[in-house]
Amino acid sequence: MEYLLEMGSSSSNSSDVVVEEPSSKRWTYLPFIETDFGGGGPLDVISLPDGNIDEDFSFDWDISFSSLSPLRIALAYKYIGRPGSDGDIVVPSSPEENHRNVLRQDAAEFLNALSGHSFDNDARPLLRFSLRRLSSLLTLASFIITAHYWWSRTTTVGISTVVQVLSSLRALGFVVLSARHGTYWSFHLFFFSILAELFVVSSLCGRIEWTWGGIGGWVPVGVSRRKATHSERASSRIDATFSWTMRALLFLLFFLFAVLSLPNLPHLISASPSSPPTVGPGSHRNKNGSPVRFLTPANQSFHLVLFLSQFLLNQRSRTFAGTHKIAAALDLVSELAWNLPIMLSSRWGTWLMMDPLTPWFLVVLGAKSALAYQAWSFETVKQEDGEEEEEESSR
């Protein structure tokens, strides 16, 4: 909007002397208020009170103003709809509906921040989103790098073989049992990825060699099992010093602690009051007796046993194996990036979907820090062991 304002003349009276100032004309562009695209979410909708609607009632109405460029206004028109315009905002009558509204409110806060408007001046939704997406990308990169590690490896030196195979089985079972919590495509993507990992790891740890042929060279036409080399047998003896009885007892100890004691420990940082229940060590808030309640503690307990097995083998052999060095560093940075918004919530503000920071975070952070330290300090085990294999086969 463009307005032409005429500033009238003014006069000053000092010692009976009147001084006339000439009038001036100035062009100015005035701001305007745009409310069409809306800035609220489902939790901003106010329901009328029960009873006689003719009676007066009061409510708090927070009004804020953000200056937007034409580009951001266009983006706001395109991606941010008016609350309830799609007919999906309902008065929550169940935890599921309340959870759905909380998710939409959190999304509305992010989209408004993207267009330049903030629900809370202390919140940093864009920074939080960037850190969480960075964490996800680092986790994906670590997964791809680890997959390359197993695909290109031809020796089990430095590997806790049986535990690695059981870990792949554990991951496959976890994906299957958690299928109802994901989408159709995400389930099949994870399922076939873990299934491929199980095939590669099992073949390597079992010293099974496949002969490929057929269409495109992807059809197995032969299979054989090679003998263990001197280095592989030495590595297995070092790994066996950590007995299976001890590993089973530690798994049981971790599992009982995660189910019985950890949920009762105080949180390092509390969750948002509207944060939905989560399933995991230190945050079991779902129905008692549900099998899912024990799924994540069992998965994490086994993961700790796997970590201890590989960590002790690395420590005793003074070498690093199990993944590429860069993957260990990426896992540590990913864990920190994901939880940094929670750790700095006192400065960056909380959000509706903020989970608690539990003591389990310290356990995971310690384990990933230890592996990253080993990756930095120890020499990497070679991916191939061809010389000793030829020596063994020639006898």
N, C-alpha and C positions, 0 to 999 in steps of 0.2 A: 504494500500500500504506500502511496506517495502523497504527501500533504504539503501544501504551501502555507507556511505560518507567517503572519505579519506581527512582528514585535512592536507593540505600541511605544510611543514616546514616553519618556519619564522625566521627571524634574526633581531637582534637589534644592532645598531652601536652606541656605546657610548665610547668616548675616544679612538677611533680607535681599539676597541676590539670587534670582531665579535663573537657572541654567537649563535650557531645553536641549535634550538629546534627540538626535534625528531618529526617525523610525527605520527599521531594517526588515528585510524579507529574507527568510532562510528556507531552503528545501530540507526536508528531513524524512527519513523512512521510519515509520513506526512499526513496532512489533504487533503481531496479532495472535490471538489464542486459537489453537487448533485442537479440537476435542473429538474429532470424528473417528480417528483410528483407535482411540481409547488407550489407557495406560494400565488398566487394572487386570487382575486375574480373577479366578473363581472365588477366591477367599475375600475379595474386595466387595463382592455382592452382599448387600445388606437386606435381610429378610424382614418383612413387616412383623411386628409383634402380634402374638395371639390375642384374640379378644376383639373389642370394639376398635376398629381402625380410625374412628373419628377422634379418639383421644390423642392428645399430644404425646410424642415420644422424642427423645433426643439421642443423638449418636455423634461420635467424633468423625470429623471430615477433614482429612489431611490433604491439603492442596499444595502442590509444588509446581514450579515452572522450569522448563529447560529450553534453552535456545537451540533450535535445530536448523541445520542448513537445508536448502531445497532437496539435496540428495537424500539426506536422512529422513526428511518428511516423506519423500517418495517411497523409501524403503519401509517406513512405518506403515504407510497405506497398504503396501503389498503384503507384508508379513505379519503385522500385528492387527488382529481383528478386535472388534468391540467385545467386551465380556458378555458371553452368552449368545453371541451372534450365531454360533454353530449349534446352539441348542443342547450343548453337552454339560452345562453347569446345573447341577442339582443340589438340593439341600442334602448333605450327607446323612444317611440313615444307617450306615454300616462302616466298619473300618476300611473295607475295600473302596467305597465311594469317597471317603475322606482321604485315603491315600491317593486316589486318582486326582482329586482336586488339589492336593498338595503338589503333585507332580506338575500339573498345569500352571499352578501359581509360580512355581520355581522356573518353569519355562518362560512364563510371561515376564518375570523379572529379568531373565537373561536377554530376551528379545528387546525389551525396552532399553536395557543398558546398551545393547548393540546399536540402537537408534539414537542414543544420547541422553536418555532419560533414566534416572535412578530412583528406585523405590526407597532406598535408604542411603544416605550420604556416606555412611561408614562401610557399606558393603562394597565388595569388589567382584561382582559376578563374572566380568570378562576375564579378569586375572585368574580367578578360580577355574573357569572353564579352560583357559589356556594351559594351566598347569595340569589339569586332569587329562586333557587331550594329549599333552606331551607325555604324561605317564603311560597312557594307553599305547601311543606310538612306540615308546621305548620298550614296553613289554612285547609288542608285536615284533619289533626288531630283534629282541633277545630270543624270542621263539624261533624266528627264521634262522638266526645265527646258530642256535643250538641244534636245529634240524640239520643244518649243513655239517655241523660237527659230527653227528652220528652217521650221516650219509657218507661222509668222506673218510671215516675211520675204518681201519682194517685190523686193529689189534685191541685187546682188552687190557693192556698194561695200564695200571693206574685206575682201573674202573672197578667199583664194587658191583660186580656183574649181576648177581641174583637180585640184589636190592633194586637195581636199575630196571630189571624186567618187571619186578613187582610194582615198581613206581608207575610204569606205563599201564599195567593192568589197573592200578588204583585210579589213575587219571581217566581211563576209559570207563570204569564203573561209575566214577563221580559224574561224568558227562551224561551217562545214561540215566542215572537216578535223578539228576537235576534237569532232565529234559523238559519237564512241565513248566519250568520257570523261564524258559527261553523261547525264541521264535523257531519256526520250522527250519528256516535257512541256517540260523546260527547253530542249531543242534546238529544238523547234518555236516556243517563245515567243521565244527569241533570234533564230531564223532569220527569222520574219515581222516582228519588230521592226526588224531590220537591213535587211530587204528594203523595208519601208516608208520607212525613212530614206534608202536609196539612191534610191528613186523621187522623194522630195521634194527631196533635194539635187541630183540630176541635173536635175530640171525647173527648179529655181531657177538653178543655175549655167549651164545651157544656154539660159536665158531662154525656156523652153517654157511656154506658157499653155494650160491645159486648160479645156474647157467641159464642165460636168457636168450630167447630167440623168437621165432614166429613173427607176427605182424608188428612192425615197428620195434622189435626187440624187447617187447614188454611181456612176453609169455614165458613163464619158467619151463624149461625143457630138461633140466637136470639139477640135482642137489647132491652135495657131499659135505662131509664134516672133517675139518682138518684137525691135526693134533695141536696141542698147546705148545707154544715156544717156551724157552727157558725163562724169558722175562715175564711171560704171562703166568707161569707157575709160581714164580717168585712173588709176583703181585698178589696172587690168590692167597699165598701163605700169609702175607702181611695183612690182607683183609680179614683172614680167618682169626686173627688175634682178637678181633671184636666179635665175641661169640654170639650165636643166634639166641641163646638163652637171655643174654644181656639185652639184645635188641628187642626181644619180645617183652621183657619186663619194662623196658623204657617206654615202649609203645603203650602198654597198659597204664603206666604211671602218667604219661602225658595225656592220655585219653580221659582218665578219671579226673585229673586236675582240670582239664578243659571243660568237662561237663559239670563237675561238682563244686569246684573251688573258684575257678576263674570268673564265672558270672557274678559271684558275690563280692568280688574285689571292686573297690571304687574306681571309677573311670578317671583316667588322667585328664581328660577334657570331656565334659558332659555333652550329650547330643542335644539338638534343638527339641523343644517340647513337641513339635509337630512332626519330628522325624519318624518314619514308619519303623516297625519292628524289623530287626535284622537277624540273620541266622549265622552264628559263628562263635568262636571261642570268646568268651567275655561279653557276649551280647545275645544270649538265648532269650528271646521274648515271644517265641511262638508257642503253640499249644503243647502242653505237657503230654508225653507219650507218643508224639509224632516221630516217625522214623527220621524225618528230615532234621530233627533236632540233634541227632547224633551223627549225621552225615558229615557236616563240616568239621566237627572235632576229630572224627576218625581220619578224615582226609588230611587235616593239618598235623595230627599226631604222627601219621605215617611219613609225612613230608619231613618232619623233624628227625625221625629215625634215618631217613635217606640222607639228610644233611649230615648227621653225625657220622654215618658210615663213610661217606665220601670225604668228609673233613678229616677224620682220623686217618684214613688211608693216605690222603695228601700229606698230612703232617708227618706220618711215620716214614713215608717214602721220600719226603722233601721234594715232591714234584706236584704239579697242578694238573688235574684231569677232571673230566665230567662235562666240560663245556669249553668254549673258547674264552680267553681272558676277558675280551671286551664284553661278552654277555654277562659275566659276573658284575662288572661295573655298571652296565645298563640296568640290571635288576636292582641294584642299590639306589641308583639315581631315580628310577621309576617309583620305588617305594617312598622315597622322600618327597618327590614331586606330588604324588597322590595325597599324602597326608599333610603337606605343608599348609594348605588353606585351613585345616583344622588346628594345627599347631599355632598358627598366627591369627586365629579367629578373634582374639582380643584386639587386634589392630585392623584386620580386614573385615570384621563383622561376621556374624553367623548367617546361616541361611536355613530355609525350611527343611531341606533334605540332609542337613549335616549329621553324619553319624558320629558316635562317640569315639574318642581315642582311648582304647583299652590297653591294659598291660600286655596283651598279646602283641601289640605293635612293637614293644621293646624286644620281645623274643624274636620276631621276624626280622627286625632291623639288626639285631645282634648277629643272627645267622648269616644274613646277606653281607654284612660288614666283614665277618670272618672270612667268607669265601672271596670277597673282593681283596682282602689283605693277602690271602694265599695266592691269588692270581697275580698280584703285584710283586710278591716276594719270591715265589718258587718258579723254577724252570718248567716249561710246558712239556708234557709227555708227547712224543712224536705220534703223528696220526698213523704212520705205517711202521711195520716191524719186519720188513721183507728179508733182511739178511739172516736173522735168527730162524725165521721160518724155513728158508732154503737149507740152512744147516741141519735143522731137525728133520726135514723131509728126505735129506740125502742119506740118512742112516738106515 
